[in-house]
Amino acid sequence: MITSLTMTLARDIEAIEVDDLKIGLMINLFIEALSEQKVLPMALVILRLIICMADRNFVMEERVMARYQYIGREEHIKAHETLTSYISGLEAMLSLANDFSDIDAPSVIQFLTRWHAEHAVYSDGHLIDFLNAIAPDNDMVVI
């Protein structure tokens, strides 16, 4: 039987998965702009979009974790803070730059790629597994 809790869990899981995909696409666009040293203002716009998308996603995920008393919440929030801090610093650096010469592109690419892969697969994956485990009557709610 599909309960209202199962439906709420399904919506929460879908939002997490969709946001992970959107953030990943934006990170890939930023990496492409950085790798090909495209127009700096374009890279900044993409970076600011990542910040907006991530902030919105993190608020939603943290609300979900609090609502269901997720035991991995503190570690998950630290991962959010790590990305937010890194991207904010990168945005500040790019805002003052005239070009990409002051940016260690390989390090930026490595950080963003690794962070997103680990977060989407492991951190969010564990959260989704947890949400599935609390579904009534073990109803799987993966979308």
FENGI-V460918 format. One record per residue. N is the residue number from 1. RES is the residue in three letters. SS is DSSP state (H for helix, E for strand, L for the rest). PSI is psi in degrees with one decimal (999 if undefined). NEAR is the number of other ideal C-beta (glycine too) atoms within 8 Angstrom. Layout:
<<N & RES & SS & PSI & NEAR> <N & RES & SS & PSI & NEAR>>
This chain:
<<1 & MET & L & 133.5 & 5> <2 & ILE & L & 116.7 & 5> <3 & THR & L & 170.9 & 8> <4 & SER & H & -32.8 & 5> <5 & LEU & H & -42.8 & 8> <6 & THR & H & -41.0 & 12> <7 & MET & H & -40.4 & 9> <8 & THR & H & -43.8 & 8> <9 & LEU & H & -41.9 & 13> <10 & ALA & H & -42.5 & 10> <11 & ARG & H & -41.7 & 8> <12 & ASP & H & -44.5 & 11> <13 & ILE & H & -45.0 & 14> <14 & GLU & H & -41.7 & 9> <15 & ALA & H & -41.9 & 9> <16 & ILE & H & -47.8 & 15> <17 & GLU & H & -43.8 & 11> <18 & VAL & H & -43.9 & 8> <19 & ASP & H & -38.2 & 12> <20 & ASP & H & -42.8 & 13> <21 & LEU & H & -45.2 & 8> <22 & LYS & H & -45.5 & 9> <23 & ILE & H & -40.6 & 14> <24 & GLY & H & -41.8 & 10> <25 & LEU & H & -42.4 & 8> <26 & MET & H & -38.2 & 12> <27 & ILE & H & -42.2 & 12> <28 & ASN & H & -40.2 & 8> <29 & LEU & H & -41.0 & 9> <30 & PHE & H & -43.8 & 13> <31 & ILE & H & -40.9 & 12> <32 & GLU & H & -45.3 & 9> <33 & ALA & H & -41.2 & 13> <34 & LEU & H & -44.5 & 14> <35 & SER & H & -40.9 & 8> <36 & GLU & L & 4.7 & 6> <37 & GLN & L & 51.2 & 7> <38 & LYS & L & -178.0 & 9> <39 & VAL & L & 125.8 & 6> <40 & LEU & H & -45.1 & 11> <41 & PRO & H & -34.7 & 6> <42 & MET & H & -42.5 & 9> <43 & ALA & H & -39.3 & 14> <44 & LEU & H & -40.7 & 11> <45 & VAL & H & -44.7 & 8> <46 & ILE & H & -43.6 & 12> <47 & LEU & H & -40.8 & 13> <48 & ARG & H & -33.8 & 9> <49 & LEU & H & -39.6 & 9> <50 & ILE & H & -44.9 & 13> <51 & ILE & H & -47.5 & 12> <52 & CYS & H & -46.3 & 8> <53 & MET & H & -43.8 & 12> <54 & ALA & H & -44.2 & 13> <55 & ASP & H & -46.9 & 9> <56 & ARG & H & -44.9 & 9> <57 & ASN & H & -43.1 & 12> <58 & PHE & H & -40.1 & 10> <59 & VAL & H & -45.1 & 8> <60 & MET & H & -48.4 & 12> <61 & GLU & H & -42.1 & 13> <62 & GLU & H & -33.7 & 12> <63 & ARG & H & -42.6 & 8> <64 & VAL & H & -45.2 & 13> <65 & MET & H & -39.5 & 14> <66 & ALA & H & -43.1 & 9> <67 & ARG & H & -41.7 & 6> <68 & TYR & L & 10.3 & 9> <69 & GLN & L & 51.9 & 7> <70 & TYR & L & 125.5 & 11> <71 & ILE & L & -20.3 & 5> <72 & GLY & L & 17.2 & 11> <73 & ARG & H & -48.0 & 11> <74 & GLU & H & -45.1 & 6> <75 & GLU & H & -39.4 & 8> <76 & HIS & H & -43.4 & 14> <77 & ILE & H & -37.2 & 10> <78 & LYS & H & -38.2 & 8> <79 & ALA & H & -40.5 & 12> <80 & HIS & H & -45.4 & 12> <81 & GLU & H & -35.5 & 8> <82 & THR & H & -47.2 & 9> <83 & LEU & H & -45.4 & 11> <84 & THR & H & -45.5 & 12> <85 & SER & H & -44.6 & 8> <86 & TYR & H & -48.5 & 10> <87 & ILE & H & -36.4 & 12> <88 & SER & H & -42.3 & 9> <89 & GLY & H & -40.7 & 8> <90 & LEU & H & -41.0 & 11> <91 & GLU & H & -43.7 & 12> <92 & ALA & H & -42.1 & 8> <93 & MET & H & -45.2 & 10> <94 & LEU & H & -32.5 & 12> <95 & SER & H & -30.5 & 7> <96 & LEU & H & -12.2 & 5> <97 & ALA & L & 153.1 & 11> <98 & ASN & L & -22.3 & 4> <99 & ASP & L & -166.9 & 7> <100 & PHE & L & 4.0 & 10> <101 & SER & L & -27.3 & 6> <102 & ASP & L & 0.0 & 6> <103 & ILE & L & 130.2 & 11> <104 & ASP & L & 82.5 & 5> <105 & ALA & H & -46.3 & 9> <106 & PRO & H & -38.7 & 6> <107 & SER & H & -40.9 & 7> <108 & VAL & H & -46.7 & 12> <109 & ILE & H & -44.6 & 11> <110 & GLN & H & -45.4 & 8> <111 & PHE & H & -52.1 & 9> <112 & LEU & H & -43.3 & 11> <113 & THR & H & -48.0 & 10> <114 & ARG & H & -45.6 & 8> <115 & TRP & H & -48.8 & 12> <116 & HIS & H & -44.3 & 12> <117 & ALA & H & -48.0 & 8> <118 & GLU & H & -40.1 & 10> <119 & HIS & H & -48.1 & 12> <120 & ALA & H & -43.6 & 12> <121 & VAL & H & -50.8 & 8> <122 & TYR & H & -59.8 & 8> <123 & SER & H & -54.4 & 13> <124 & ASP & H & -32.5 & 13> <125 & GLY & H & -43.8 & 9> <126 & HIS & H & -39.4 & 9> <127 & LEU & H & -44.0 & 15> <128 & ILE & H & -42.0 & 12> <129 & ASP & H & -42.9 & 8> <130 & PHE & H & -46.6 & 12> <131 & LEU & H & -39.5 & 14> <132 & ASN & H & -37.5 & 12> <133 & ALA & H & -25.5 & 7> <134 & ILE & L & 1.4 & 7> <135 & ALA & L & 138.7 & 13> <136 & PRO & H & 139.9 & 8> <137 & ASP & H & 28.1 & 5> <138 & ASN & H & 28.6 & 6> <139 & ASP & L & 124.3 & 10> <140 & MET & L & 131.0 & 6> <141 & VAL & L & 16.0 & 11> <142 & VAL & L & 133.2 & 6> <143 & ILE & L & 999 & 6>>
